[in-house]
């Protein structure tokens, strides 16, 4: 995969999309549609609108970021770069949990608590899976009854289909735009079943795991390793007959966390119970987040982590594209299956197979 | 980094090492040293010797695998490829634990139990850190009093310095040689403090974590995530005054493991106590390993995992070398620091920085 810039310069690769390159073409959409006016926003229009907190322009800018058209891509990058210096003083919270843990209801209650206390909240999501039914992240706005109509809340569903790397990039860039637009708290929601937690964990300051009482089937869906990523655990649905069970689970999780080494932040993760349905325990969870932020700002872990995350995404992005370039190489694509078969039949070692494929790639 | 084959063909890159390429050179070692005869072993000599279980030739073959000379590298690959079909029916066990957990003493007791029961055991190690003092893996043979003189045991310390990828490759290849030489049980030891656990975990059938009683400082050294990789946990030093504490720890770990999702193997990890010093509980740990092997062979996870591991190492090796080729590129090396600085000063986004560096790399 060549970079997008090269793509544009070398438009032949776009299979005729640019045959009229240089000639101004009429838009292919109905020119009488009101939406047409969105197309003519300049980079500065976007930036100015965002910095003024104009939600409509922010939304359009996010659409630009999510666009797969290369010309949109470059414009989006310019907008982001101009917004970067203004994207400061926010708190980014990642929220995960298996389907059924009540994430959406929790985010609604938690988010309402925030906006009622004067915060401006953006709720984003990462769900690169096509199997939407599994998680249905932000899919059902009715689950966020309060936030969906709250003035100081901006809800944006996961960018649709694409590689995890692509979806993560778009969400990370959307965070920058939201922050520049004055949103001081960003929530990124994900489902605790795939690779997306690592991505979310690598773009937030605080990572909250929503759990349920009980050690049975409910927990089987969550990915190994997620518990150790959590800066805090909230045991949801601690209401009605469930209160006792939730308290037992709280002790169990607390004991388990003690067996883990101290996190790099030096903040021992807490386990709290709450009921998003009854709106109890919600303030305590926000207090825990604030305590964590104050603690890590004091010991400078907060800034250190943000800098590590910036570097992480640069290297991650480089490595992903190096791999794409290799694995999407026509000859490599042809040979890969062949080498895998030899490998699985003990005809070749893993390292010799790798070496031979690399010789072909670099020898081209 | 170009592949080794290319290196040889293009000997200029070797800074004069090959100025006399094609001319037979006298060996640079004292020709009267007995070791000289090792140099003349052919690929077939190696393979034959290994298949006959000749320990001296096996040792030399491992030295060949560990050699950094490109001509040795190619010869080693030929030997490995010929040994691959004979490297079957073994059990590979990874053992980790923080320094102080008594790994060496444990391996000695555990290994003696194996050889006394008719097994042929090879003990290898991965410790890519230069800070040897931290772990001193297999460094002190006196800690393996029994095994170091046992007839059916082959002990080989970690390949010395190198990247984790390089060290892991060498160890993985050494496993193949040992198995072809008739060793039916392979132990790979590592220290639970770095990235090397993932490497070891990806080359063994069973991953054993050695822990100590207590939840205090002893545990702080272990890396997050390791507990979730374990197929079994052995709480060592369950002797003297420690027995009660070890039993408490056993229950704690067992409870904690119940909070994790079921591993892919469908084998719920067990927690056992033992004393390597008093040689108690050792047989139970071996029984657990055997139970796991029987269980995963029955549900076909055993073969599935081995195949995944073969593929993992091929892809890992490809990705590592793609990255080396990029990051060792002269121009990229020069620019990387510059872009990192811009990144950390919010002058550029992670993704634009990555894109610009890739444009330069692929545009060369």
HADDOCK unambig.tbl for C-alpha pairs under 7 A between the chains (distance, minus, plus):
assign (segid A and resid 3 and name CA) (segid B and resid 355 and name CA) 6.41 0.50 0.50
assign (segid A and resid 3 and name CA) (segid B and resid 359 and name CA) 6.30 0.50 0.50
assign (segid A and resid 81 and name CA) (segid B and resid 348 and name CA) 5.91 0.50 0.50
assign (segid A and resid 81 and name CA) (segid B and resid 349 and name CA) 6.38 0.50 0.50
assign (segid A and resid 84 and name CA) (segid B and resid 346 and name CA) 5.99 0.50 0.50
assign (segid A and resid 85 and name CA) (segid B and resid 346 and name CA) 5.97 0.50 0.50
assign (segid A and resid 215 and name CA) (segid B and resid 258 and name CA) 6.89 0.50 0.50
assign (segid A and resid 215 and name CA) (segid B and resid 259 and name CA) 5.95 0.50 0.50
assign (segid A and resid 219 and name CA) (segid B and resid 261 and name CA) 6.02 0.50 0.50
assign (segid A and resid 220 and name CA) (segid B and resid 261 and name CA) 4.50 0.50 0.50
assign (segid A and resid 220 and name CA) (segid B and resid 262 and name CA) 6.31 0.50 0.50
assign (segid A and resid 221 and name CA) (segid B and resid 261 and name CA) 6.98 0.50 0.50
assign (segid A and resid 222 and name CA) (segid B and resid 261 and name CA) 6.53 0.50 0.50
assign (segid A and resid 224 and name CA) (segid B and resid 228 and name CA) 6.56 0.50 0.50
assign (segid A and resid 224 and name CA) (segid B and resid 260 and name CA) 6.67 0.50 0.50
assign (segid A and resid 224 and name CA) (segid B and resid 261 and name CA) 6.41 0.50 0.50
assign (segid A and resid 225 and name CA) (segid B and resid 225 and name CA) 5.76 0.50 0.50
assign (segid A and resid 225 and name CA) (segid B and resid 228 and name CA) 6.54 0.50 0.50
assign (segid A and resid 228 and name CA) (segid B and resid 224 and name CA) 6.56 0.50 0.50
assign (segid A and resid 228 and name CA) (segid B and resid 225 and name CA) 6.54 0.50 0.50
assign (segid A and resid 256 and name CA) (segid B and resid 256 and name CA) 4.78 0.50 0.50
assign (segid A and resid 258 and name CA) (segid B and resid 215 and name CA) 6.88 0.50 0.50
assign (segid A and resid 259 and name CA) (segid B and resid 215 and name CA) 5.96 0.50 0.50
assign (segid A and resid 260 and name CA) (segid B and resid 224 and name CA) 6.65 0.50 0.50
assign (segid A and resid 261 and name CA) (segid B and resid 219 and name CA) 6.02 0.50 0.50
assign (segid A and resid 261 and name CA) (segid B and resid 220 and name CA) 4.47 0.50 0.50
assign (segid A and resid 261 and name CA) (segid B and resid 221 and name CA) 6.94 0.50 0.50
assign (segid A and resid 261 and name CA) (segid B and resid 222 and name CA) 6.49 0.50 0.50
assign (segid A and resid 261 and name CA) (segid B and resid 224 and name CA) 6.39 0.50 0.50
assign (segid A and resid 262 and name CA) (segid B and resid 220 and name CA) 6.28 0.50 0.50
assign (segid A and resid 307 and name CA) (segid B and resid 344 and name CA) 6.22 0.50 0.50
assign (segid A and resid 310 and name CA) (segid B and resid 350 and name CA) 5.80 0.50 0.50
assign (segid A and resid 311 and name CA) (segid B and resid 350 and name CA) 6.81 0.50 0.50
assign (segid A and resid 313 and name CA) (segid B and resid 350 and name CA) 5.68 0.50 0.50
assign (segid A and resid 314 and name CA) (segid B and resid 350 and name CA) 4.40 0.50 0.50
assign (segid A and resid 314 and name CA) (segid B and resid 351 and name CA) 5.77 0.50 0.50
assign (segid A and resid 314 and name CA) (segid B and resid 353 and name CA) 6.57 0.50 0.50
assign (segid A and resid 314 and name CA) (segid B and resid 354 and name CA) 5.27 0.50 0.50
assign (segid A and resid 317 and name CA) (segid B and resid 351 and name CA) 6.44 0.50 0.50
assign (segid A and resid 317 and name CA) (segid B and resid 354 and name CA) 6.10 0.50 0.50
assign (segid A and resid 318 and name CA) (segid B and resid 354 and name CA) 5.31 0.50 0.50
assign (segid A and resid 318 and name CA) (segid B and resid 358 and name CA) 6.91 0.50 0.50
assign (segid A and resid 319 and name CA) (segid B and resid 323 and name CA) 6.73 0.50 0.50
assign (segid A and resid 322 and name CA) (segid B and resid 322 and name CA) 6.72 0.50 0.50
assign (segid A and resid 323 and name CA) (segid B and resid 319 and name CA) 6.74 0.50 0.50
assign (segid A and resid 344 and name CA) (segid B and resid 307 and name CA) 6.21 0.50 0.50
assign (segid A and resid 346 and name CA) (segid B and resid 84 and name CA) 5.99 0.50 0.50
assign (segid A and resid 346 and name CA) (segid B and resid 85 and name CA) 5.97 0.50 0.50
assign (segid A and resid 348 and name CA) (segid B and resid 81 and name CA) 5.92 0.50 0.50
assign (segid A and resid 349 and name CA) (segid B and resid 81 and name CA) 6.38 0.50 0.50
assign (segid A and resid 350 and name CA) (segid B and resid 310 and name CA) 5.82 0.50 0.50
assign (segid A and resid 350 and name CA) (segid B and resid 311 and name CA) 6.82 0.50 0.50
assign (segid A and resid 350 and name CA) (segid B and resid 313 and name CA) 5.69 0.50 0.50
assign (segid A and resid 350 and name CA) (segid B and resid 314 and name CA) 4.40 0.50 0.50
assign (segid A and resid 351 and name CA) (segid B and resid 314 and name CA) 5.79 0.50 0.50
assign (segid A and resid 351 and name CA) (segid B and resid 317 and name CA) 6.44 0.50 0.50
assign (segid A and resid 353 and name CA) (segid B and resid 314 and name CA) 6.57 0.50 0.50
assign (segid A and resid 354 and name CA) (segid B and resid 314 and name CA) 5.28 0.50 0.50
assign (segid A and resid 354 and name CA) (segid B and resid 317 and name CA) 6.09 0.50 0.50
assign (segid A and resid 354 and name CA) (segid B and resid 318 and name CA) 5.29 0.50 0.50
assign (segid A and resid 355 and name CA) (segid B and resid 3 and name CA) 6.45 0.50 0.50
assign (segid A and resid 358 and name CA) (segid B and resid 318 and name CA) 6.90 0.50 0.50
assign (segid A and resid 359 and name CA) (segid B and resid 3 and name CA) 6.30 0.50 0.50
